[in-house]
């Protein structure tokens, strides 16, 4: 085969760096966006942030004097002169570059709206969070005030160190004893005594080796419980805890030779117990979500606004911008200026797209905001994409890990999209609305005779919704509603 050179003309789509950054910023969550901004601030000296959480802190200059400059402005050094006006034809005179470069505070800042603080607002300085007391520290403090010998205190602390986060001792005492050095001459009975001392500490139930022992320890120390009820509750948790968890009330009444009233009183005592006594001292940090948009009722209907707290305020550093105006900058600064302009522009586009998509969702789901989840209508990404003239993938990126604060609570934007179920009238019902109806039906059911999945499907069918029993079971499990056997009570 003879080799030859050929010329071909073809067209292909290439993503520019600016478009790639725009797509990446669009799919980031609020937390990931702020991490991306912090990385950009550390890499690009042309960028500066105006909403610094340390703006109200005292700042010192190089000579030790207090910096009195306004937050967000570069400190003025002695002997410095104002920048000379840009030369004629300089590209910094264009409105786009001037606004990005920070010529006017109202034009160059991003997210200035709502940034002013009222005189009675709290100081925005970051507060240090107090360290939480751990379970080991709480138990050790109680041991130190007892009149135990040094040997006994050491054994008790050994048991405390072996507890898990819930306060249980999962490792057998025999295994702990086998690891002890022989020269200490420690008997297994001493470990049992140390365990009994741990089980007498607060919180009640700590040091238990299983759930049955944990509940029994709490029932024995529970005040104001009649003797007969206490004995019956102890018998249930020590011998028939599995039946109690599975709501086998007929078997319990037969085994304990009691009636419904006695069993109901024992059940009330058991429900007062905490099966995880050490969980309160776990010291875990609570996770919370900051909404990207907020929905409020206006005169013309429901209106969506951006949350100013999650909108970073960025601008181009004025000092470096003046250097470029005077022609003193290098080629690297020009590149970094262009990157800073791209980032600020793409951030504006990101929040504008989020606002447009959120408003389109609210317009489609206005019945939800007025009447709740039962009025949710079926919605797919294509409807919003066709309305806004965007691609479905763009809508998917916008609605991922973006949250909306509504009068009914906070929801991810993807919550408002869902499949549909056919109705007898030929219409469609949203799966979210069906889940809300299942919650309503199970909340209003008789605890002595809860509704089965088949019964719920029949009741939904009476309302015109054609739905199978297995679909009801799938929705019920997604809502974390127990099956009918576990919802039954006396």
C-alpha positions in Angstrom: 0.0 0.0 0.0 1.5 3.3 -1.1 1.8 6.0 1.6 0.7 9.6 0.7 -0.1 12.9 2.4 -3.7 14.2 2.4 -5.3 17.4 3.6 -8.8 17.2 5.2 -11.1 19.9 6.5 -13.4 19.0 9.4 -15.3 20.7 12.2 -15.2 19.7 15.9 -16.3 21.2 19.1 -13.6 22.2 21.6 -14.2 23.4 25.1 -12.3 26.6 25.9 -10.7 26.9 29.4 -13.3 29.5 30.3 -16.1 27.2 29.4 -14.5 24.3 31.2 -14.2 26.4 34.3 -17.9 27.5 34.0 -19.1 23.9 33.8 -16.9 22.9 36.8 -18.1 25.8 39.0 -21.7 25.0 38.0 -21.7 21.5 39.4 -19.9 22.3 42.6 -21.7 22.5 45.9 -21.5 25.6 48.1 -18.8 24.0 50.3 -16.8 22.9 47.2 -17.2 26.3 45.6 -15.6 28.0 48.6 -12.8 25.5 48.6 -12.2 26.3 44.9 -12.2 30.0 45.7 -9.7 29.6 48.5 -7.4 27.7 46.2 -7.8 30.4 43.5 -7.0 33.1 46.0 -3.8 31.4 47.1 -2.7 30.8 43.5 -3.7 34.1 41.9 -2.5 37.3 43.5 -4.8 39.3 41.2 -7.8 38.1 43.2 -8.9 39.4 46.6 -11.9 38.6 48.7 -14.0 41.3 50.4 -16.1 39.1 52.7 -13.1 37.9 54.8 -14.4 36.6 58.2 -11.5 38.4 59.9 -12.3 41.8 58.5 -13.4 43.1 61.9 -10.3 41.9 63.6 -7.4 44.2 64.5 -4.7 44.1 61.9 -1.1 45.3 62.3 1.2 46.8 59.8 4.8 45.9 59.2 6.0 48.6 61.7 3.7 47.4 64.4 1.1 50.2 63.9 -2.6 49.5 63.8 -4.0 49.3 60.3 -7.0 51.7 60.0 -7.7 50.9 56.3 -11.2 50.0 55.4 -11.7 46.2 55.1 -11.3 45.1 51.5 -9.0 48.0 50.6 -5.3 47.8 50.2 -3.4 49.7 52.9 -1.9 53.0 51.8 1.9 53.1 52.3 3.7 56.4 53.1 4.9 58.3 50.1 2.7 56.4 47.6 1.0 58.4 44.9 -2.2 57.8 43.1 -2.0 55.8 40.0 -1.6 57.8 36.8 -4.6 57.7 34.4 -4.6 55.0 31.8 -3.1 55.8 28.5 -5.4 56.4 25.6 -6.5 53.2 24.0 -5.5 51.1 27.1 -7.7 48.0 27.4 -8.4 48.8 31.1 -10.7 51.6 30.1 -13.4 49.2 28.9 -16.4 48.9 31.2 -16.0 45.2 31.6 -12.4 45.4 32.8 -13.0 48.4 34.9 -15.8 46.7 36.8 -13.8 43.6 37.4 -10.6 45.5 38.3 -12.5 47.3 41.1 -12.7 50.8 39.7 -16.1 51.3 41.4 -17.0 49.4 44.5 -20.6 48.9 43.4 -19.5 47.6 40.0 -16.4 45.6 40.9 -17.7 43.8 44.0 -19.6 40.5 43.6 -22.4 39.9 46.0 -22.5 43.4 47.6 -26.2 43.2 48.0 -27.2 42.6 51.6 -23.6 43.0 52.9 -24.3 46.0 55.2 -24.7 45.2 58.9 -27.2 46.8 61.1 -25.9 48.5 64.3 -27.5 45.9 66.5 -26.0 42.9 64.6 -23.7 40.7 66.5 -19.9 40.9 65.8 -18.9 38.7 62.9 -15.7 37.6 64.5 -15.3 33.9 64.5 -16.0 32.2 67.8 -14.1 29.3 69.2 -16.2 26.2 69.9 -15.8 24.7 73.3 -14.5 21.2 73.3 -17.0 18.6 74.2 -16.6 16.2 77.1 -15.9 12.7 76.0 -17.4 9.6 77.7 -14.0 8.6 79.0 -13.5 12.0 80.6 -16.9 12.0 82.1 -16.5 8.6 83.7 -12.9 9.3 84.8 -14.0 12.4 86.7 -16.5 10.3 88.7 -13.9 7.7 89.5 -11.5 10.3 90.9 -13.9 11.5 93.6 -14.4 8.0 94.9 -12.4 6.5 97.8 -10.8 3.7 95.7 -7.3 2.5 96.0 -4.8 3.2 93.2 -5.0 -0.5 92.1 -8.8 -0.4 91.9 -8.8 3.0 90.1 -6.4 1.5 87.5 -8.7 -1.5 86.9 -11.7 0.8 86.6 -10.0 3.0 84.1 -8.9 -0.1 82.2 -12.6 -1.1 81.8 -13.5 2.5 80.8 -10.8 2.5 78.1 -12.4 -0.8 76.7 -15.9 0.8 76.2 -17.1 1.7 72.7 -18.7 5.0 71.7 -22.2 3.8 72.8 -20.9 2.8 76.3 -20.9 -1.0 75.7 -18.1 -3.4 76.8 -18.0 -5.7 73.8 -14.8 -7.4 74.7 -15.2 -10.3 77.2 -13.6 -9.9 80.6 -11.7 -13.1 80.1 -9.9 -11.7 77.0 -9.0 -8.6 79.0 -7.7 -10.7 81.8 -5.6 -12.8 79.4 -3.7 -9.7 78.3 -2.8 -8.7 81.8 0.9 -9.2 82.8 1.2 -12.2 85.1 3.4 -10.3 87.5 0.5 -8.0 88.4 -1.4 -11.0 89.9 -4.8 -9.8 88.9 -7.8 -12.1 89.5 -10.8 -12.3 87.2 -13.0 -11.4 90.2 -11.3 -8.1 90.4 -12.2 -7.2 86.9 -15.8 -8.2 87.6 -15.8 -5.8 90.6 -14.3 -3.1 88.5 -17.0 -3.6 85.9 -19.7 -3.4 88.6 -18.2 0.0 89.7 -18.3 1.2 86.1 -21.9 0.1 85.7 -22.8 2.2 88.8 -21.6 5.4 87.2 -23.5 8.0 85.2 -25.0 7.7 82.6 -27.0 4.7 83.7 -26.5 1.6 81.6 -22.9 2.3 80.7 -20.6 -0.7 80.9 -23.3 -3.1 79.7 -22.2 -6.1 77.6 -25.4 -6.2 75.5 -28.6 -4.4 75.0 -30.5 -6.6 77.4 -28.1 -5.8 80.3 -28.1 -2.1 79.4 -31.9 -1.8 79.6 -31.9 -3.9 82.8 -29.4 -1.6 84.5 -31.6 1.4 83.7 -34.8 -0.2 84.8 -33.3 -1.2 88.2 -32.3 2.4 88.9 -35.4 4.0 87.5 -37.3 5.8 90.3 -41.0 5.8 90.9 -41.8 2.5 89.2 -44.1 0.0 90.9 -42.5 -3.3 91.9 -44.8 -5.4 89.8 -44.2 -3.3 86.7 -40.5 -3.2 87.3 -40.3 -7.0 87.6 -42.3 -7.5 84.4 -40.1 -5.0 82.5 -37.0 -6.8 83.7 -38.4 -10.1 82.7 -39.1 -8.8 79.2 -35.6 -7.2 78.6 -33.7 -10.2 80.1 -35.7 -13.1 78.6 -38.0 -11.9 75.9 -36.3 -8.9 74.3 -36.5 -10.4 70.8 -40.3 -10.8 71.1 -40.7 -7.3 72.4 -38.7 -5.9 69.4 -40.8 -7.9 67.0 -44.1 -6.8 68.7 -45.1 -10.3 69.5 -47.5 -9.1 72.2 -49.6 -12.3 72.3 -46.5 -14.4 73.0 -45.4 -12.0 75.7 -48.8 -12.1 77.4 -48.8 -15.8 77.4 -45.2 -16.1 78.7 -45.7 -13.5 81.4 -49.3 -14.4 82.3 -50.5 -10.8 82.1 -53.1 -8.7 80.4 -52.9 -5.8 78.0 -52.8 -3.2 80.8 -49.9 -4.7 82.6 -48.0 -5.2 79.4 -48.7 -1.6 78.4 -47.3 -0.3 81.7 -44.1 -2.4 81.3 -43.7 -1.2 77.7 -43.9 2.4 78.9 -41.1 1.8 81.4 -38.9 0.1 78.7 -39.4 3.0 76.3 -38.0 5.4 78.8 -34.6 3.6 78.6 -31.8 4.7 76.4 -30.2 1.8 74.5 -27.1 3.9 73.7 -26.1 5.7 77.0 -22.7 6.8 75.7 -23.9 8.3 72.5 -24.5 11.7 74.1 -20.8 12.0 74.8 -19.7 11.1 71.3 -18.6 14.7 70.5 -19.7 14.5 66.9 -20.1 17.8 65.0 -23.6 18.4 63.7 -23.8 18.7 59.9 -26.0 21.5 58.5 -26.8 22.7 55.1 -26.8 26.4 54.0 -29.4 27.1 51.3 -28.4 28.5 48.0 -31.8 30.1 47.3 -34.7 31.3 49.4 -38.3 31.2 48.4 -40.7 33.8 49.8 -44.3 34.7 49.0 -44.6 38.0 47.1 -47.5 40.0 45.8 -47.4 38.3 42.5 -46.7 34.8 43.8 -43.7 32.9 45.0 -40.4 34.6 44.4 -36.9 33.1 44.5 -33.9 35.1 45.8 -30.2 34.2 46.1 -28.8 33.7 49.6 -26.2 36.4 50.0 -24.4 34.4 52.7 -23.2 31.9 50.2 -22.2 34.4 47.5 -18.5 35.2 47.8 -17.5 38.8 47.1 -14.4 38.9 44.8 -12.6 41.6 42.9 -9.3 42.2 41.2 -6.6 43.5 43.4 -6.4 47.3 42.8 -2.6 47.5 43.4 -1.7 45.0 40.7 -4.3 46.5 38.4 -2.6 49.9 38.7 0.7 48.3 37.9 -0.7 46.9 34.7 -2.2 50.3 33.8 1.1 51.9 34.1 2.7 49.2 31.9 4.9 47.9 34.8 3.4 44.4 34.9 4.8 41.3 33.4 3.2 38.8 31.1 2.3 36.5 34.0 0.2 39.3 35.6 -1.7 39.7 32.4 -2.5 36.0 32.3 -3.5 36.0 36.0 -5.7 39.0 35.3 -7.5 37.2 32.6 -8.0 34.2 34.9 -9.4 36.4 37.6 -11.9 38.0 35.1 -12.9 34.5 34.0 -13.5 33.3 37.6 -15.6 36.4 38.5 -17.6 36.2 35.3 -18.2 32.4 35.7 -19.3 32.9 39.3 -21.8 35.4 38.2 -23.1 33.1 35.5 -23.2 30.2 38.0 -25.5 32.1 40.5 -27.6 33.6 37.7 -28.2 30.1 36.3 -29.1 28.7 39.7 -31.6 31.6 40.2 -33.2 31.0 36.8 -33.5 27.3 37.3 -34.9 27.7 40.8 -37.5 30.2 39.7 -38.6 27.9 36.9 -39.0 25.1 39.4 -41.0 27.3 41.7 -43.3 28.3 38.8 -43.9 24.7 37.9 -44.4 23.6 41.6 -46.4 26.5 42.9 -49.0 24.2 44.3 -46.4 22.5 46.5 -45.4 25.8 48.1 -49.1 26.6 48.7 -50.4 23.2 49.8 -47.4 21.0 50.6 -46.0 17.7 49.2 -49.4 16.2 48.4 -49.8 18.8 45.7 -46.4 18.0 44.0 -46.8 17.5 40.2 -44.6 15.3 38.0 -41.6 17.1 36.7 -38.6 16.1 34.6 -35.4 17.8 33.7 -36.4 18.3 30.0 -39.3 20.6 31.0 -37.0 23.0 32.7 -34.4 22.7 30.0 -36.9 23.5 27.3 -38.3 26.5 29.2 -34.9 28.1 29.8 -33.3 27.0 26.5 -30.6 25.0 28.3 -29.4 21.4 28.0 -30.6 18.7 30.3 -27.1 18.1 31.6 -26.8 21.8 32.6 -30.1 21.4 34.6 -28.7 18.2 36.2 -25.5 20.0 37.3 -27.5 23.0 38.7 -29.9 20.8 40.7 -27.1 18.6 42.3 -26.2 19.5 45.8 -28.0 22.9 45.6 -30.6 23.5 48.3 -33.7 25.7 48.5 -35.2 27.1 51.7 -39.0 27.0 51.6 -41.8 27.6 54.0 -42.1 23.8 54.3 -38.4 23.2 55.0 -35.1 22.9 53.1 -35.0 20.7 50.1 -32.4 19.8 47.4 -33.5 21.1 44.0 -33.6 17.5 42.8 -36.4 16.9 45.3 -38.9 18.7 43.0 -38.2 16.3 40.1 -39.9 12.9 40.2 -41.5 10.2 38.2 -45.2 10.0 37.6 -48.0 7.4 38.3 -51.0 7.1 36.1 -54.5 7.9 37.5 -57.9 6.6 36.6 -58.8 9.9 35.0 -56.0 9.6 32.5 -53.8 12.1 34.3 -50.5 11.8 36.2 -49.6 11.9 39.9 -46.1 12.6 41.2 -44.3 9.9 43.2 -43.5 12.6 45.8 -47.2 13.3 46.3 -47.8 9.6 46.7 -45.1 9.3 49.3 -46.7 12.2 51.2 -50.1 10.5 51.1 -48.5 7.3 52.4 -47.0 9.3 55.3 -50.5 10.8 56.0 -52.2 7.4 55.9 -49.7 5.7 58.2 -49.7 8.6 60.6 -53.5 8.5 61.0 -53.8 4.7 61.2 -55.0 2.8 64.3 -51.9 1.6 66.2 -53.7 -1.6 67.2 -54.6 -2.4 63.6 -52.0 -0.7 61.3 -52.5 -0.6 57.5 -50.8 -3.2 55.4 -49.2 -2.4 52.0 -52.2 -3.9 50.2 -54.6 -1.8 52.2 -52.7 1.3 51.5 -52.6 0.5 47.7 -56.4 0.0 47.8 -56.9 3.3 49.6 -54.7 5.1 47.0 -56.7 3.4 44.3 -59.9 4.8 45.7 -58.4 8.3 45.2 -57.7 7.4 41.5 -54.0 6.5 41.8 -53.2 3.2 40.1 -50.3 1.8 42.2 -49.2 -1.8 43.0 -48.5 -3.2 46.5 -44.8 -3.7 45.8 -44.6 0.0 44.8 -46.2 1.0 48.1 -43.7 -1.2 49.9 -40.8 0.4 48.0 -42.0 3.9 48.9 -42.6 2.9 52.5 -39.1 1.6 52.9 -37.7 4.7 51.3 -39.6 6.7 53.8 -38.1 4.5 56.6 -41.6 3.5 57.8 -41.5 0.1 59.5 -43.7 -2.8 58.2 -47.1 -3.4 59.5 -45.9 -6.0 62.1 -43.5 -3.5 63.7 -46.1 -0.6 63.7 -48.5 -2.6 65.8 -49.0 -1.6 69.4 -51.2 -2.5 72.3 
